[in-house]
Amino acid sequence: MDKRFKVLMINGSPREKGNITLAFSEMEKVFDEANVEYENIQIGRMDIRGCIACEKCRETGKCVFNDIVNELSAKLEEADGLVIGGPVYYGSANGTLMSCLQRMFYSNHSDKSNKVGASVVSARRSGCTAAFDELNKFFTMSNMPVATSQYWNNIYGWEPGEGSVDDEGRQVMRVLARNMVFLMKSISLGKEQIGLPEEEDRVWTNFTR
Ligand SMILES: Cc1cc2nc3c(=O)[nH]c(=O)nc-3n(C[C@H](O)[C@H](O)[C@H](O)COP(=O)(O)O)c2cc1C
C-alpha cells in the first residue's frame, strides 16, 4: 500500500514529560516502524476556554475563539487517525482537554467518518475508565471507528514519567498503535474494494418533539 497514513495526536496534559507523553511515545515507536506520519501537539498549558454555545460555528464551521482549537480542527481534516490523551483529574479527563475537544468537535462540521480514533488516559490510582469513556464518546458519535487494545488504554503513575514502570500499560499502548495502523489500512482497502456504507439523511430530534 503506497498511501502514507497521518495521525494527529492531542496530548491534554500540562506536564511536558508526563505520563501521557510517555504513553504517546510508546505509540510513536510503532508509528515510526510502520512509516505512519504523526503530529503530536500538547495543549495542556494552553489557555483554552470552554464552548459558550454562541452557535456562530453553524455559519462558519469554525469556533468563534480563533485559537489552537481551529488549528487542530484543520489538522484533523487532513488526518486518517486521531489520538487523544488526557490525565485523569477528579475522575474525568482534564478540563483543558475537554474544552478543546468539545469546541473542536462541535465547530468542525467536516466529515470525520472512518478516521480512526484512539484515546489514552493516565492516573495515579483511579478514574481511568470513566475518563476513557468520556474521550471515546467524541469518536462514537462521529462515525469514527475506535481502535482498541488488549486492555483499556490506561497508564498508571503519579509523578511525571512514573508510568515508565507500568510495563503492562506501555504494552497496551504499543498494541493499541499497531491495531490503529491495521484499522487505518483496512479502512483504506475497504473503501477501495467494498465502498463506503450507504448514507441516510440525518434525522435530528430531541426528547420534547
Ligand atoms: C488536579 C488533579 C486531579 C487529579 N485527579 C486524579 C484522580 O481523580 N484520580 C487519580 O488516580 N489521579 C488523579 N490525579 C493524578 C494524575 O491523574 C496523574 O498524575 C497522571 O499520571 C497525570 O498525567 P500526566 O503526567 O500526563 O499529566 C490528579 C492530578 C491533578 C493535578
The ligand as a Gaussian input file, in Angstrom:
#p B3LYP/6-31G(d) Opt

LIG

0 1
 C       -5.939000      18.345000      39.607000
 C       -5.547000      16.896000      39.605000
 C       -6.519000      15.936000      39.821000
 C       -6.193000      14.581000      39.797000
 N       -7.176000      13.655000      39.980000
 C       -6.870000      12.332000      39.952000
 C       -7.892000      11.336000      40.093000
 O       -9.092000      11.610000      40.170000
 N       -7.511000      10.032000      40.107000
 C       -6.190000       9.667000      40.026000
 O       -5.910000       8.487000      40.102000
 N       -5.212000      10.568000      39.820000
 C       -5.521000      11.904000      39.779000
 N       -4.527000      12.832000      39.559000
 C       -3.173000      12.355000      39.209000
 C       -2.937000      12.337000      37.691000
 O       -4.022000      11.752000      37.006000
 C       -1.662000      11.563000      37.377000
 O       -0.559000      12.186000      37.991000
 C       -1.451000      11.399000      35.879000
 O       -0.440000      10.450000      35.673000
 C       -1.068000      12.714000      35.227000
 O       -0.764000      12.515000      33.863000
 P        0.359000      13.403000      33.171000
 O        1.665000      13.062000      33.843000
 O        0.360000      13.005000      31.734000
 O       -0.023000      14.825000      33.363000
 C       -4.828000      14.186000      39.584000
 C       -3.847000      15.167000      39.367000
 C       -4.207000      16.505000      39.380000
 C       -3.132000      17.553000      39.106000

